[in-house]
Amino acid sequence: MFRTDLWVAAFVRRHNDLGQICVVVRRGDPIAGQIFIEVDHLNGTASLLTPAPATARAEGDEDRIFVRRFSSVEPKQVAERVAREIGYDPDLWVISLEMRGNEVGVTEVGA
């Protein structure tokens, strides 16, 4: 699996190249930090993608896998969840992405 800082840099660049606003809100451990992706849908709602549990990974999976914890909810719910997680894991990365759709461009599994 790629280092977290390299994966995040590629993700941010890809979305910015597509014309979407994507920034790193919080930097965590550069090698193995978990990544949370906040999505602002530009309509007053937000979604949150978090790392999927290890049980969701198939043998040989090298890509990062995410689960959608919140889908099109009030941004306050996303902010509260992220703040709570940072309390547990200070090495957490947070990426903020502005886009109208739901296709974030990462592998997602069911919750």
Backbone as ProteinMPNN parsed JSONL, in Angstrom:
{"seq_chain_A": "MFRTDLWVAAFVRRHNDLGQICVVVRRGDPIAGQIFIEVDHLNGTASLLTPAPATARAEGDEDRIFVRRFSSVEPKQVAERVAREIGYDPDLWVISLEMRGNEVGVTEVGA", "coords_chain_A": {"N_chain_A": [[0.853, -1.175, 0.0], [0.469, 2.254, -0.714], [2.282, 4.987, 0.759], [0.619, 7.145, 3.039], [0.8, 9.981, 2.736], [1.616, 10.253, 0.053], [-0.513, 9.036, -1.317], [-2.62, 10.752, -0.613], [-1.703, 13.173, -1.751], [-1.802, 12.518, -4.488], [-4.569, 12.025, -4.786], [-5.696, 14.55, -4.162], [-4.524, 16.14, -6.171], [-5.555, 14.903, -8.496], [-8.332, 15.44, -8.283], [-8.356, 18.254, -8.219], [-7.311, 18.728, -10.76], [-9.491, 17.931, -12.21], [-11.113, 20.057, -11.879], [-12.434, 20.325, -9.518], [-12.711, 21.512, -6.177], [-10.349, 20.579, -3.91], [-8.827, 19.924, -0.919], [-6.318, 19.435, 1.637], [-7.322, 19.21, 4.845], [-6.45, 18.442, 7.3], [-3.409, 17.175, 8.349], [-1.99, 14.016, 8.938], [-0.286, 11.141, 10.184], [2.408, 10.57, 8.052], [3.053, 8.123, 6.912], [1.322, 5.946, 7.645], [-1.206, 6.964, 8.327], [-4.758, 7.114, 8.874], [-7.379, 7.915, 6.51], [-9.871, 10.304, 6.13], [-12.549, 11.393, 4.144], [-14.206, 14.253, 3.482], [-17.089, 15.313, 1.874], [-18.42, 18.013, 0.306], [-21.416, 18.701, -1.039], [-22.269, 20.968, -2.275], [-24.853, 21.833, -2.018], [-25.825, 22.292, 0.44], [-25.59, 19.947, 1.821], [-23.588, 17.206, 3.083], [-21.199, 14.515, 2.805], [-19.491, 11.687, 4.232], [-16.635, 9.782, 3.958], [-14.939, 7.007, 5.223], [-12.148, 4.951, 6.28], [-12.587, 1.561, 5.334], [-13.426, -1.313, 7.329], [-10.935, -3.772, 8.212], [-11.876, -6.297, 7.618], [-13.278, -6.0, 5.289], [-11.516, -6.045, 3.258], [-10.157, -7.828, 0.556], [-8.068, -10.695, -0.003], [-4.9, -9.761, -1.049], [-5.651, -7.212, -1.846], [-4.578, -4.017, -2.62], [-5.29, -1.424, -2.843], [-6.715, 1.44, -1.226], [-9.658, 1.155, 0.673], [-12.915, 2.366, 1.161], [-15.723, 3.296, 3.25], [-18.977, 4.636, 3.136], [-19.911, 6.651, 5.57], [-21.673, 8.715, 6.211], [-24.223, 10.023, 4.166], [-25.106, 12.633, 2.222], [-25.952, 14.456, 4.37], [-26.549, 16.882, 7.025], [-23.905, 19.231, 7.195], [-22.901, 19.634, 9.783], [-23.135, 17.191, 11.146], [-21.158, 15.643, 9.932], [-18.862, 17.131, 10.599], [-18.891, 16.87, 13.406], [-18.485, 14.094, 13.711], [-15.948, 13.769, 12.57], [-14.399, 15.357, 14.311], [-14.7, 13.894, 16.678], [-13.432, 11.484, 15.962], [-10.799, 12.371, 15.568], [-10.096, 12.833, 18.173], [-9.727, 10.219, 19.026], [-7.819, 9.244, 17.274], [-5.039, 10.77, 16.655], [-3.393, 10.781, 14.44], [-4.811, 10.979, 12.138], [-5.81, 11.803, 8.812], [-7.541, 14.381, 7.04], [-9.423, 15.054, 4.265], [-10.919, 17.493, 2.24], [-13.464, 17.79, -0.088], [-15.094, 19.373, -2.74], [-17.913, 18.785, -4.559], [-20.584, 18.099, -6.828], [-21.717, 15.59, -7.395], [-21.81, 12.056, -6.42], [-19.772, 10.313, -6.91], [-16.792, 9.73, -5.831], [-14.418, 8.651, -6.585], [-13.015, 6.608, -5.386], [-12.532, 3.277, -4.079], [-15.414, 1.86, -2.787], [-17.162, 0.175, -0.174], [-20.049, -1.484, 1.227], [-21.588, -0.346, 4.32]], "CA_chain_A": [[0.0, 0.0, 0.0], [1.227, 3.494, -0.794], [2.322, 5.864, 1.928], [-0.573, 7.991, 3.112], [1.025, 11.316, 2.18], [1.652, 10.149, -1.404], [-1.865, 8.74, -1.767], [-3.395, 11.984, -0.451], [-1.243, 14.134, -2.758], [-2.34, 12.098, -5.786], [-6.018, 12.212, -4.739], [-5.962, 15.994, -4.235], [-4.156, 16.63, -7.504], [-6.511, 14.374, -9.482], [-9.604, 16.169, -8.21], [-8.131, 19.637, -8.634], [-7.174, 18.69, -12.221], [-10.848, 17.784, -12.747], [-11.838, 21.307, -11.643], [-13.113, 20.283, -8.225], [-11.892, 22.032, -5.089], [-9.964, 19.499, -3.012], [-7.718, 20.374, -0.072], [-6.028, 18.698, 2.859], [-7.756, 19.993, 5.995], [-5.646, 18.014, 8.455], [-2.358, 16.206, 8.03], [-1.728, 13.044, 9.979], [0.95, 10.383, 10.021], [2.685, 10.502, 6.62], [3.259, 6.768, 6.409], [0.214, 5.013, 7.85], [-2.392, 7.615, 8.88], [-6.056, 6.835, 8.27], [-7.853, 9.031, 5.694], [-11.3, 10.6, 6.078], [-12.859, 12.286, 3.033], [-15.44, 15.03, 3.636], [-17.566, 15.762, 0.569], [-19.427, 19.072, 0.315], [-22.152, 18.523, -2.294], [-22.595, 22.307, -2.78], [-26.296, 22.038, -1.933], [-26.165, 22.316, 1.857], [-25.41, 18.631, 2.424], [-22.218, 16.674, 3.054], [-21.034, 13.079, 3.005], [-18.218, 11.347, 4.863], [-16.078, 8.463, 3.673], [-13.919, 6.624, 6.187], [-11.551, 3.668, 5.896], [-13.401, 0.371, 5.577], [-12.776, -2.234, 8.272], [-10.012, -4.733, 7.615], [-12.624, -7.463, 7.145], [-13.812, -5.701, 3.958], [-10.429, -6.194, 2.288], [-9.926, -9.169, 0.009], [-6.651, -11.082, -0.052], [-4.172, -9.145, -2.152], [-6.075, -5.829, -2.104], [-3.562, -3.029, -2.308], [-5.9, -0.104, -2.87], [-7.455, 1.826, -0.02], [-11.088, 0.9, 0.544], [-13.663, 3.273, 2.027], [-17.139, 3.083, 3.482], [-19.678, 5.915, 3.252], [-20.521, 6.711, 6.904], [-22.815, 9.625, 6.085], [-24.496, 10.362, 2.775], [-25.968, 13.802, 2.035], [-26.505, 14.875, 5.654], [-26.127, 18.227, 7.394], [-22.452, 19.28, 7.404], [-22.59, 19.58, 11.21], [-22.972, 15.786, 11.52], [-19.844, 15.223, 9.446], [-17.847, 17.82, 11.412], [-18.88, 16.266, 14.742], [-17.889, 12.754, 13.619], [-14.511, 13.938, 12.327], [-13.796, 15.847, 15.561], [-14.669, 12.77, 17.619], [-12.415, 10.54, 15.505], [-9.482, 12.961, 15.809], [-9.83, 12.591, 19.586], [-9.261, 8.841, 19.174], [-6.685, 8.974, 16.389], [-4.413, 12.045, 16.29], [-2.644, 10.628, 13.191], [-5.826, 10.972, 11.092], [-5.818, 12.796, 7.738], [-8.88, 14.786, 6.592], [-9.446, 15.691, 2.953], [-12.206, 18.124, 1.943], [-13.719, 17.785, -1.524], [-16.351, 19.995, -3.158], [-18.408, 18.233, -5.818], [-22.048, 17.934, -6.832], [-22.095, 14.186, -7.488], [-21.449, 11.138, -5.337], [-18.655, 9.458, -7.326], [-15.589, 10.347, -5.291], [-13.261, 8.094, -7.277], [-12.318, 5.638, -4.551], [-13.261, 2.024, -3.923], [-16.31, 1.897, -1.625], [-17.9, -1.032, 0.183], [-21.197, -1.197, 2.088], [-21.287, -0.134, 5.751]], "C_chain_A": [[0.902, 1.243, 0.0], [1.236, 4.221, 0.542], [1.11, 6.783, 1.875], [-0.336, 9.349, 2.458], [1.061, 11.302, 0.652], [0.263, 9.896, -1.977], [-2.718, 10.01, -1.719], [-2.994, 13.008, -1.517], [-1.801, 13.793, -4.137], [-3.848, 12.333, -5.859], [-6.369, 13.691, -4.92], [-5.656, 16.522, -5.633], [-5.153, 16.17, -8.559], [-7.807, 15.171, -9.47], [-9.449, 17.63, -8.609], [-7.953, 19.721, -10.149], [-8.531, 18.544, -12.907], [-11.699, 19.044, -12.533], [-12.638, 21.317, -10.354], [-12.16, 20.848, -7.174], [-11.619, 20.882, -4.122], [-8.728, 19.945, -2.244], [-7.531, 19.422, 1.105], [-6.373, 19.614, 4.025], [-6.889, 19.691, 7.213], [-4.66, 16.96, 8.009], [-2.133, 15.294, 9.228], [-0.393, 12.37, 9.758], [1.218, 10.189, 8.525], [2.798, 9.088, 6.056], [2.002, 5.914, 6.505], [-1.028, 5.657, 8.451], [-3.659, 7.21, 8.145], [-6.537, 8.088, 7.531], [-9.368, 9.114, 5.779], [-11.512, 11.592, 4.937], [-14.212, 12.925, 3.293], [-15.836, 15.521, 2.25], [-18.663, 16.794, 0.786], [-20.118, 19.016, -1.04], [-22.634, 19.847, -2.895], [-24.097, 22.561, -2.842], [-26.769, 22.058, -0.474], [-26.045, 20.973, 2.545], [-23.954, 18.192, 2.278], [-22.255, 15.166, 3.249], [-19.665, 12.847, 3.638], [-17.839, 9.923, 4.495], [-14.945, 8.209, 4.646], [-13.308, 5.296, 5.739], [-12.481, 2.507, 6.246], [-12.679, -0.522, 6.576], [-11.912, -3.253, 7.526], [-10.738, -5.956, 7.052], [-13.21, -7.244, 5.748], [-12.764, -5.886, 2.866], [-10.314, -7.649, 1.836], [-8.424, -9.441, 0.021], [-5.999, -10.449, -1.276], [-4.605, -7.734, -2.497], [-4.962, -4.877, -1.699], [-4.138, -1.633, -2.244], [-6.587, 0.18, -1.536], [-8.941, 1.658, -0.302], [-11.812, 1.749, 1.575], [-15.101, 2.804, 2.184], [-17.775, 4.459, 3.672], [-20.435, 5.919, 4.582], [-21.755, 7.603, 6.922], [-22.981, 9.956, 4.625], [-25.52, 11.482, 2.726], [-26.713, 14.174, 3.319], [-26.096, 16.325, 5.909], [-24.624, 18.222, 7.68], [-22.037, 19.192, 8.876], [-22.363, 18.141, 11.675], [-21.589, 15.274, 11.114], [-18.752, 15.832, 10.317], [-17.751, 17.21, 12.806], [-18.206, 14.897, 14.722], [-16.382, 12.855, 13.428], [-13.817, 14.392, 13.609], [-13.679, 14.721, 16.582], [-13.57, 11.77, 17.238], [-11.006, 11.071, 15.747], [-9.1, 12.789, 17.278], [-9.291, 11.197, 19.843], [-7.952, 8.596, 18.429], [-6.04, 10.285, 15.942], [-3.6, 11.976, 14.998], [-3.547, 10.652, 11.96], [-5.622, 12.108, 10.084], [-7.271, 13.128, 7.409], [-8.718, 15.536, 5.276], [-10.847, 16.269, 2.761], [-12.339, 18.259, 0.436], [-15.064, 18.438, -1.801], [-16.738, 19.426, -4.511], [-19.908, 18.005, -5.727], [-22.47, 16.468, -6.826], [-21.69, 13.374, -6.286], [-20.245, 10.277, -5.677], [-17.333, 10.119, -6.971], [-14.323, 9.816, -5.979], [-12.409, 7.186, -6.423], [-13.155, 4.364, -4.489], [-14.09, 2.084, -2.647], [-16.961, 0.532, -1.438], [-19.063, -0.617, 1.067], [-20.791, -1.099, 3.544], [-21.487, -1.399, 6.538]], "O_chain_A": [[1.956, 1.264, 0.636], [0.316, 4.084, 1.349], [0.638, 7.148, 0.799], [-1.185, 9.823, 1.702], [0.584, 12.244, 0.019], [-0.103, 10.472, -3.002], [-3.448, 10.31, -2.663], [-3.86, 13.642, -2.119], [-2.225, 14.685, -4.873], [-4.352, 12.792, -6.884], [-7.23, 14.039, -5.728], [-6.45, 17.268, -6.207], [-5.553, 16.954, -9.421], [-8.323, 15.538, -10.525], [-10.326, 18.184, -9.271], [-8.399, 20.69, -10.764], [-8.706, 18.979, -14.045], [-12.856, 19.097, -12.951], [-13.438, 22.225, -10.126], [-10.945, 20.678, -7.274], [-12.55, 20.284, -3.581], [-7.709, 20.3, -2.837], [-8.449, 18.708, 1.509], [-5.776, 20.681, 4.174], [-6.628, 20.562, 8.042], [-5.028, 15.973, 7.371], [-2.092, 15.741, 10.374], [0.529, 12.969, 9.205], [0.35, 9.697, 7.804], [2.651, 8.886, 4.85], [1.65, 5.226, 5.546], [-1.844, 4.949, 9.041], [-3.638, 6.988, 6.935], [-6.147, 9.2, 7.885], [-10.068, 8.131, 5.535], [-10.734, 12.533, 4.784], [-15.238, 12.245, 3.323], [-15.011, 16.084, 1.53], [-19.703, 16.496, 1.373], [-19.49, 19.253, -2.071], [-23.329, 19.848, -3.91], [-24.561, 23.396, -3.618], [-27.951, 21.867, -0.189], [-26.363, 20.856, 3.728], [-23.198, 18.729, 1.467], [-23.215, 14.615, 3.788], [-18.791, 13.711, 3.582], [-18.611, 8.985, 4.692], [-14.097, 9.072, 4.872], [-13.888, 4.594, 4.911], [-13.082, 2.48, 7.32], [-11.451, -0.492, 6.66], [-12.147, -3.546, 6.353], [-10.255, -6.58, 6.107], [-13.599, -8.208, 5.091], [-13.094, -5.885, 1.68], [-10.368, -8.574, 2.647], [-7.615, -8.513, 0.052], [-6.489, -10.589, -2.396], [-3.993, -7.104, -3.359], [-4.465, -4.927, -0.574], [-3.532, -0.742, -1.649], [-6.986, -0.737, -0.819], [-9.417, 1.983, -1.39], [-11.381, 1.845, 2.724], [-15.622, 2.033, 1.378], [-17.183, 5.341, 4.294], [-21.474, 5.272, 4.711], [-22.754, 7.286, 7.567], [-21.996, 10.151, 3.914], [-26.666, 11.304, 3.139], [-27.943, 14.202, 3.349], [-25.382, 16.924, 5.104], [-24.124, 17.309, 8.337], [-20.94, 18.725, 9.181], [-21.492, 17.895, 12.51], [-20.936, 14.556, 11.872], [-17.822, 15.137, 10.729], [-16.651, 17.049, 13.334], [-17.434, 14.577, 15.626], [-15.624, 12.112, 14.05], [-12.758, 13.868, 13.956], [-12.667, 14.611, 17.273], [-12.859, 11.27, 18.11], [-10.11, 10.302, 16.095], [-7.924, 12.62, 17.6], [-8.494, 10.994, 20.76], [-7.092, 7.844, 18.886], [-6.461, 10.857, 14.937], [-3.157, 13.012, 14.504], [-3.087, 10.371, 10.853], [-5.299, 13.233, 10.463], [-8.138, 12.259, 7.49], [-7.979, 16.516, 5.184], [-11.842, 15.617, 3.078], [-11.445, 18.775, -0.235], [-16.063, 18.098, -1.168], [-16.001, 19.558, -5.488], [-20.433, 17.744, -4.644], [-23.525, 16.152, -6.276], [-21.279, 13.916, -5.26], [-19.739, 9.571, -4.805], [-16.821, 10.958, -7.712], [-13.28, 10.468, -5.951], [-11.221, 7.004, -6.692], [-14.343, 4.376, -4.809], [-13.56, 2.323, -1.563], [-17.268, -0.169, -2.402], [-19.065, 0.491, 1.603], [-19.791, -1.682, 3.965], [-21.283, -1.409, 7.752]]}, "name": "protein", "num_of_chains": 1, "seq": "MFRTDLWVAAFVRRHNDLGQICVVVRRGDPIAGQIFIEVDHLNGTASLLTPAPATARAEGDEDRIFVRRFSSVEPKQVAERVAREIGYDPDLWVISLEMRGNEVGVTEVGA"}
